[in-house]
Amino acid sequence: MKTLTAAAIAWPLLLASVVWARQDGSLPLWTTAVYIVGSKICHQIADRSFHTNGVQWPVCARCAGLYLAAPIGAVVAILARRRPRLWGAAAWPIFIVAAAPTIVTLAIEWPGLGSPSNLTRALAALPLGAAIAFLIVRAAGGRREAIR
């Protein structure tokens, strides 16, 4: 549990450090490695990504929202071990409620009804990122029914 929580905290910090390290226009090799890893989990479309001082983030806005919220969900999972009601809650309702904002943005995008802003995509993904991390850390904590 602690390792997963540390990873949930470290990954968004690493993403931010990559953007910071490229501010001067240099492309350190380690930052390129992070962009390559990011490309395996994200489409990295420039128009759907945040840019800071002209540097595109290693993941799109929606993924950024997921990863920025993950530390919160992971920490809550650790703290929830002392609260049986939250710790023992069924996973599917948590997941469905948390996914709803992202599903709404996708339901608008995919049929071409509109194009939510990057900020909207990121904000909609926050609950889902926290819920996924919460459920993963909870499952890793030995809760057999964690994913029921």
Backbone as CSV, one residue per row, in Angstrom:
resi,resn,N_x,N_y,N_z,CA_x,CA_y,CA_z,C_x,C_y,C_z
1,MET,0.812,-1.193,0.000,0.000,0.000,0.000,0.857,1.258,0.000
2,LYS,1.872,1.260,0.835,2.714,2.451,0.920,3.490,2.677,-0.375
3,THR,3.908,1.592,-1.008,4.646,1.719,-2.266,3.747,2.287,-3.356
4,LEU,2.519,1.790,-3.427,1.579,2.317,-4.420,1.262,3.784,-4.159
5,THR,1.109,4.131,-2.898,0.840,5.526,-2.552,2.026,6.403,-2.920
6,ALA,3.226,5.925,-2.637,4.429,6.681,-3.009,4.502,6.855,-4.523
7,ALA,4.152,5.823,-5.266,4.166,5.915,-6.729,3.105,6.898,-7.227
8,ALA,1.934,6.882,-6.579,0.863,7.807,-6.964,1.270,9.256,-6.728
9,ILE,2.109,9.467,-5.741,2.613,10.814,-5.460,3.784,11.158,-6.380
10,ALA,4.664,10.189,-6.616,5.879,10.437,-7.392,5.603,10.705,-8.869
11,TRP,4.646,9.994,-9.466,4.411,10.128,-10.902,4.010,11.553,-11.299
12,PRO,3.022,12.189,-10.652,2.724,13.574,-11.055,3.866,14.539,-10.766
13,LEU,4.629,14.268,-9.720,5.801,15.111,-9.458,6.836,14.950,-10.563
14,LEU,7.011,13.727,-11.043,7.944,13.479,-12.150,7.455,14.184,-13.413
15,LEU,6.156,14.103,-13.690,5.607,14.789,-14.869,5.871,16.290,-14.799
16,ALA,5.662,16.866,-13.626,5.902,18.307,-13.457,7.377,18.646,-13.593
17,SER,8.238,17.781,-13.065,9.676,18.059,-13.138,10.182,18.009,-14.574
18,VAL,9.562,17.188,-15.398,9.945,17.116,-16.814,9.661,18.451,-17.497
19,VAL,8.482,18.981,-17.260,8.118,20.271,-17.860,9.070,21.352,-17.365
20,TRP,9.347,21.346,-16.068,10.261,22.323,-15.485,11.661,22.188,-16.096
21,ALA,12.141,20.961,-16.261,13.497,20.736,-16.780,13.643,21.168,-18.233
22,ARG,12.545,21.227,-18.958,12.606,21.613,-20.372,12.318,23.094,-20.601
23,GLN,12.139,23.872,-19.548,11.800,25.285,-19.680,12.863,26.081,-20.436
24,ASP,14.107,25.671,-20.320,15.185,26.421,-20.964,15.429,25.987,-22.407
25,GLY,14.592,25.082,-22.908,14.741,24.625,-24.284,15.609,23.394,-24.433
26,SER,16.236,22.952,-23.357,17.057,21.743,-23.452,16.161,20.512,-23.378
27,LEU,16.686,19.400,-23.830,15.942,18.147,-23.829,16.761,17.063,-23.134
28,PRO,16.900,17.138,-21.807,17.673,16.116,-21.105,17.131,14.721,-21.417
29,LEU,18.031,13.762,-21.502,17.661,12.401,-21.875,16.598,11.815,-20.948
30,TRP,16.704,12.064,-19.640,15.730,11.494,-18.709,14.330,12.025,-18.970
31,THR,14.227,13.287,-19.444,12.904,13.832,-19.738,12.318,13.166,-20.980
32,THR,13.169,12.865,-21.938,12.712,12.162,-23.133,12.181,10.787,-22.758
33,ALA,12.829,10.133,-21.808,12.363,8.825,-21.342,10.965,8.935,-20.742
34,VAL,10.694,10.000,-20.000,9.371,10.189,-19.408,8.332,10.419,-20.508
35,TYR,8.672,11.188,-21.539,7.744,11.391,-22.648,7.474,10.081,-23.378
36,ILE,8.477,9.238,-23.500,8.283,7.932,-24.150,7.352,7.063,-23.317
37,VAL,7.565,7.023,-22.004,6.655,6.276,-21.126,5.249,6.864,-21.239
38,GLY,5.163,8.182,-21.222,3.863,8.841,-21.361,3.165,8.465,-22.655
39,SER,3.924,8.294,-23.726,3.325,7.950,-25.017,2.730,6.546,-25.023
40,LYS,3.148,5.711,-24.105,2.613,4.343,-24.020,1.267,4.312,-23.305
41,ILE,0.959,5.361,-22.548,-0.283,5.389,-21.775,-1.203,6.543,-22.164
42,CYS,-0.761,7.383,-23.095,-1.525,8.578,-23.446,-1.269,8.941,-24.905
43,HIS,-2.273,9.502,-25.555,-2.120,9.895,-26.963,-1.222,11.110,-27.137
44,GLN,-1.072,11.942,-26.130,-0.212,13.128,-26.145,-0.532,14.101,-27.284
45,ILE,-1.781,14.200,-27.671,-2.165,15.145,-28.721,-1.955,16.572,-28.196
46,ALA,-1.211,17.353,-28.939,-0.829,18.696,-28.483,-2.034,19.567,-28.148
47,ASP,-3.071,19.544,-28.992,-4.252,20.380,-28.748,-5.019,19.963,-27.498
48,ARG,-4.804,18.748,-27.051,-5.512,18.247,-25.870,-4.597,18.154,-24.654
49,SER,-3.472,18.824,-24.736,-2.500,18.801,-23.641,-2.271,20.212,-23.118
50,PHE,-1.919,20.273,-21.857,-1.509,21.555,-21.284,-0.102,21.881,-21.760
51,HIS,0.185,23.164,-21.820,1.520,23.653,-22.152,1.901,24.694,-21.095
52,THR,3.112,24.598,-20.616,3.614,25.569,-19.654,4.848,26.220,-20.257
53,ASN,4.779,27.522,-20.463,5.875,28.265,-21.094,6.334,27.597,-22.386
54,GLY,5.375,27.139,-23.175,5.667,26.532,-24.463,6.068,25.066,-24.413
55,VAL,6.114,24.476,-23.239,6.485,23.073,-23.100,5.219,22.232,-22.904
56,GLN,5.000,21.295,-23.831,3.836,20.411,-23.716,4.055,19.419,-22.587
57,TRP,3.003,19.187,-21.799,3.088,18.207,-20.725,3.236,16.806,-21.323
58,PRO,3.852,15.876,-20.598,4.078,14.519,-21.119,2.810,13.690,-21.289
59,VAL,1.685,14.162,-20.742,0.396,13.487,-20.905,-0.661,14.540,-21.208
60,CYS,-1.783,14.105,-21.768,-2.854,15.038,-22.123,-3.535,15.576,-20.865
61,ALA,-4.425,16.513,-21.052,-5.115,17.152,-19.933,-5.933,16.151,-19.126
62,ARG,-6.631,15.240,-19.794,-7.445,14.254,-19.085,-6.551,13.353,-18.233
63,CYS,-5.466,12.866,-18.798,-4.531,12.039,-18.031,-3.915,12.842,-16.885
64,ALA,-3.622,14.099,-17.137,-3.077,14.944,-16.074,-4.043,15.011,-14.906
65,GLY,-5.334,15.164,-15.185,-6.339,15.175,-14.129,-6.353,13.869,-13.348
66,LEU,-6.261,12.762,-14.074,-6.221,11.454,-13.412,-5.029,11.361,-12.467
67,TYR,-3.860,11.727,-12.977,-2.637,11.559,-12.191,-2.513,12.578,-11.062
68,LEU,-3.029,13.779,-11.262,-2.951,14.780,-10.203,-3.859,14.431,-9.021
69,ALA,-4.935,13.701,-9.275,-5.858,13.320,-8.200,-5.475,11.999,-7.536
70,ALA,-4.663,11.194,-8.192,-4.312,9.875,-7.657,-3.697,9.927,-6.257
71,PRO,-2.803,10.859,-5.962,-2.259,10.889,-4.598,-3.328,11.069,-3.529
72,ILE,-4.342,11.848,-3.833,-5.416,12.065,-2.863,-6.154,10.755,-2.605
73,GLY,-6.516,10.052,-3.667,-7.212,8.779,-3.511,-6.377,7.750,-2.772
74,ALA,-5.076,7.716,-3.053,-4.191,6.756,-2.389,-4.078,7.055,-0.898
75,VAL,-3.921,8.309,-0.556,-3.813,8.689,0.863,-5.133,8.423,1.579
76,VAL,-6.251,8.734,0.942,-7.559,8.472,1.558,-7.731,6.970,1.799
77,ALA,-7.262,6.146,0.879,-7.366,4.692,1.067,-6.603,4.242,2.310
78,ILE,-5.437,4.798,2.507,-4.658,4.436,3.697,-5.387,4.906,4.959
79,LEU,-5.886,6.121,4.927,-6.597,6.653,6.097,-7.925,5.921,6.330
80,ALA,-8.537,5.442,5.261,-9.841,4.781,5.358,-9.775,3.413,6.007
81,ARG,-8.605,2.864,6.154,-8.492,1.556,6.812,-9.095,1.602,8.212
82,ARG,-9.097,2.757,8.818,-9.653,2.909,10.164,-11.156,3.187,10.146
83,ARG,-11.708,3.320,8.970,-13.144,3.589,8.823,-13.772,2.459,8.016
84,PRO,-14.263,1.441,8.684,-14.791,0.260,7.985,-15.871,0.582,6.952
85,ARG,-16.677,1.599,7.204,-17.755,1.924,6.264,-17.189,2.360,4.908
86,LEU,-16.196,3.229,4.934,-15.575,3.685,3.687,-14.683,2.594,3.103
87,TRP,-13.908,1.947,3.959,-12.977,0.918,3.500,-13.722,-0.241,2.862
88,GLY,-14.865,-0.586,3.419,-15.608,-1.745,2.936,-16.650,-1.432,1.878
89,ALA,-16.775,-0.186,1.460,-17.767,0.176,0.450,-17.504,-0.570,-0.853
90,ALA,-18.567,-0.934,-1.536,-18.433,-1.640,-2.810,-17.711,-0.750,-3.825
91,ALA,-16.853,-1.378,-4.619,-16.028,-0.632,-5.566,-16.820,-0.061,-6.732
92,TRP,-17.764,-0.810,-7.273,-18.440,-0.363,-8.488,-19.192,0.948,-8.316
93,PRO,-19.947,1.139,-7.251,-20.609,2.451,-7.100,-19.610,3.606,-7.008
94,ILE,-18.512,3.387,-6.303,-17.478,4.424,-6.200,-16.941,4.750,-7.588
95,PHE,-16.629,3.707,-8.345,-16.058,3.880,-9.680,-17.045,4.569,-10.626
96,ILE,-18.290,4.142,-10.627,-19.287,4.701,-11.549,-19.546,6.180,-11.258
97,VAL,-19.715,6.522,-9.999,-19.958,7.928,-9.644,-18.751,8.780,-10.024
98,ALA,-17.552,8.272,-9.739,-16.340,9.036,-10.052,-16.110,9.163,-11.553
99,ALA,-16.528,8.170,-12.320,-16.323,8.191,-13.772,-17.339,9.067,-14.495
100,ALA,-18.448,9.373,-13.859,-19.530,10.106,-14.530,-19.079,11.404,-15.209
101,PRO,-18.314,12.284,-14.549,-17.906,13.518,-15.247,-17.065,13.252,-16.500
102,THR,-16.179,12.272,-16.430,-15.365,11.943,-17.602,-16.231,11.356,-18.705
103,ILE,-17.176,10.515,-18.331,-18.088,9.930,-19.323,-18.881,11.025,-20.024
104,VAL,-19.301,12.036,-19.288,-20.043,13.151,-19.892,-19.168,13.869,-20.924
105,THR,-17.907,14.140,-20.576,-17.036,14.829,-21.548,-16.808,13.966,-22.786
106,LEU,-16.659,12.671,-22.589,-16.479,11.772,-23.740,-17.746,11.695,-24.588
107,ALA,-18.914,11.702,-23.936,-20.185,11.664,-24.661,-20.390,12.927,-25.492
108,ILE,-19.762,14.001,-25.098,-19.821,15.235,-25.880,-18.804,15.193,-27.022
109,GLU,-17.596,14.714,-26.717,-16.507,14.702,-27.702,-16.699,13.692,-28.825
110,TRP,-16.918,12.448,-28.470,-16.878,11.371,-29.460,-17.877,11.530,-30.603
111,PRO,-19.110,11.919,-30.341,-20.017,12.098,-31.487,-19.863,13.456,-32.170
112,GLY,-18.933,14.271,-31.693,-18.690,15.567,-32.306,-19.658,16.652,-31.873
113,LEU,-20.269,16.501,-30.704,-21.215,17.502,-30.221,-20.528,18.741,-29.667
114,GLY,-19.259,18.620,-29.376,-18.509,19.742,-28.837,-17.110,19.302,-28.476
115,SER,-16.320,20.255,-28.035,-14.954,19.968,-27.652,-14.667,20.656,-26.318
116,PRO,-14.799,19.892,-25.224,-14.509,20.495,-23.921,-13.080,21.036,-23.869
117,SER,-12.898,22.062,-23.084,-11.555,22.631,-22.937,-10.649,21.651,-22.199
118,ASN,-9.366,21.898,-22.278,-8.417,21.052,-21.550,-8.661,21.127,-20.048
119,LEU,-8.992,22.309,-19.562,-9.283,22.440,-18.140,-10.504,21.596,-17.763
120,THR,-11.528,21.609,-18.597,-12.724,20.797,-18.339,-12.379,19.318,-18.333
121,ARG,-11.583,18.888,-19.300,-11.167,17.480,-19.346,-10.429,17.089,-18.078
122,ALA,-9.511,17.933,-17.657,-8.716,17.629,-16.457,-9.589,17.613,-15.209
123,LEU,-10.436,18.613,-15.059,-11.297,18.673,-13.875,-12.267,17.494,-13.825
124,ALA,-12.790,17.111,-14.982,-13.715,15.970,-15.027,-13.016,14.667,-14.647
125,ALA,-11.722,14.575,-14.902,-10.973,13.347,-14.609,-10.525,13.246,-13.153
126,LEU,-10.561,14.354,-12.420,-10.086,14.334,-11.032,-10.782,13.283,-10.166
127,PRO,-12.125,13.224,-10.154,-12.761,12.213,-9.302,-12.386,10.787,-9.705
128,LEU,-12.266,10.553,-11.005,-11.921,9.217,-11.482,-10.503,8.837,-11.067
129,GLY,-9.571,9.773,-11.191,-8.187,9.493,-10.783,-8.089,9.170,-9.303
130,ALA,-8.814,9.924,-8.488,-8.799,9.660,-7.046,-9.445,8.318,-6.732
131,ALA,-10.557,8.012,-7.394,-11.259,6.747,-7.138,-10.432,5.539,-7.555
132,ILE,-9.802,5.619,-8.714,-8.979,4.495,-9.179,-7.842,4.243,-8.203
133,ALA,-7.155,5.299,-7.795,-6.048,5.124,-6.847,-6.559,4.575,-5.522
134,PHE,-7.680,5.094,-5.057,-8.284,4.614,-3.814,-8.545,3.110,-3.907
135,LEU,-9.182,2.681,-4.996,-9.546,1.276,-5.139,-8.325,0.375,-5.303
136,ILE,-7.314,0.836,-6.017,-6.098,0.029,-6.189,-5.359,-0.122,-4.867
137,VAL,-5.196,0.971,-4.147,-4.494,0.905,-2.864,-5.297,0.072,-1.872
138,ARG,-6.604,0.241,-1.894,-7.446,-0.553,-0.997,-7.320,-2.037,-1.314
139,ALA,-7.331,-2.395,-2.595,-7.185,-3.801,-2.979,-5.808,-4.331,-2.576
140,ALA,-4.791,-3.508,-2.722,-3.439,-3.928,-2.345,-3.308,-4.075,-0.832
141,GLY,-4.193,-3.440,-0.108,-4.162,-3.518,1.351,-4.778,-4.779,1.899
142,GLY,-5.116,-5.696,1.024,-5.609,-6.980,1.477,-7.103,-7.079,1.610
143,ARG,-7.806,-6.120,1.137,-9.266,-6.155,1.228,-9.782,-7.044,0.109
144,ARG,-10.177,-8.281,0.439,-10.567,-9.252,-0.592,-11.749,-8.772,-1.424
145,GLU,-12.710,-8.129,-0.781,-13.869,-7.660,-1.519,-13.673,-6.255,-2.055
146,ALA,-12.435,-5.790,-2.126,-12.150,-4.410,-2.552,-12.637,-4.115,-3.948
147,ILE,-12.723,-5.128,-4.789,-13.136,-4.865,-6.166,-14.474,-5.500,-6.497
148,ARG,-15.256,-5.803,-5.505,-16.572,-6.412,-5.761,-17.519,-5.404,-6.356
